[in-house]
Amino acid sequence: MRCIYIIFLLLKTNIILAMNRIKEVLDKKGIKQTWLAEQLGKSYNMVNSYVQNRQQPRLEVLNDIAKILDVDIIELITSNKKK
């Protein structure tokens, strides 16, 4: 829950870009979007929208995805800060 609060604060302060790394994590783990959609109880089209960054999941959904994929929620987001 602490990670969700931190991400919320980062989003609120515009440190986090509205993009995610769901596709990279799925590819790394060899998991299909259809499987993730079934686990989330969402349509394939909705999950595909998340994966293609056409739409961003709500924070609660992002947390569910992290749990399902057994990763820290931080791994599913991309920072817009310059390195």
C-alpha positions in Angstrom: 0.0 0.0 0.0 2.9 2.3 0.7 4.1 2.0 -2.9 0.7 3.0 -4.2 0.7 6.1 -2.0 4.2 7.0 -3.3 3.1 6.5 -6.9 0.1 8.7 -6.3 2.3 11.4 -5.0 4.6 11.1 -7.9 1.7 11.3 -10.4 0.3 14.3 -8.6 3.6 16.1 -8.8 4.0 15.2 -12.5 7.2 13.2 -11.9 5.7 10.1 -13.5 4.9 10.2 -17.2 1.7 8.7 -18.3 3.3 5.5 -19.7 3.8 2.1 -18.4 6.1 -0.9 -18.9 3.4 -3.7 -18.9 4.5 -4.9 -22.4 8.1 -5.2 -21.3 7.2 -7.1 -18.2 4.9 -9.4 -20.0 7.5 -10.1 -22.7 10.2 -10.7 -20.0 8.0 -13.2 -18.2 6.7 -14.8 -21.4 3.1 -14.1 -20.5 0.3 -13.4 -23.0 -2.0 -10.4 -22.9 -5.0 -12.8 -23.1 -3.9 -14.5 -19.9 -3.5 -11.2 -18.1 -6.9 -10.1 -19.3 -8.5 -13.3 -17.9 -6.7 -12.8 -14.6 -7.8 -9.2 -14.3 -11.4 -9.9 -15.4 -11.0 -7.4 -18.2 -11.4 -7.7 -22.0 -8.4 -8.4 -24.2 -9.0 -5.0 -25.9 -8.7 -3.2 -22.6 -5.5 -4.9 -21.6 -4.1 -4.3 -25.1 -4.9 -0.6 -24.7 -2.8 -0.7 -21.5 0.0 -2.6 -23.1 0.1 -0.3 -26.1 0.0 2.8 -23.9 -3.2 4.1 -25.6 -4.9 4.1 -22.2 -3.4 4.0 -18.7 -4.9 1.7 -16.0 -6.2 3.2 -12.9 -3.8 3.0 -10.0 -5.9 0.1 -8.4 -5.7 -1.8 -11.7 -2.0 -1.2 -12.0 -1.6 -2.6 -8.5 -3.6 -5.7 -9.5 -1.4 -6.1 -12.5 1.7 -5.9 -10.4 0.3 -8.6 -8.0 -0.7 -10.9 -10.8 2.7 -10.5 -12.5 4.5 -10.8 -9.2 6.5 -7.6 -9.6 6.8 -4.4 -7.7 4.4 -1.8 -9.0 7.4 0.5 -9.6 8.5 -1.9 -12.3 5.4 -1.1 -14.3 5.9 2.6 -14.6 8.2 4.8 -16.6 9.7 8.0 -15.2 9.8 11.2 -17.4 12.7 12.6 -15.4 15.9 13.2 -17.5 18.9 11.2 -16.5 
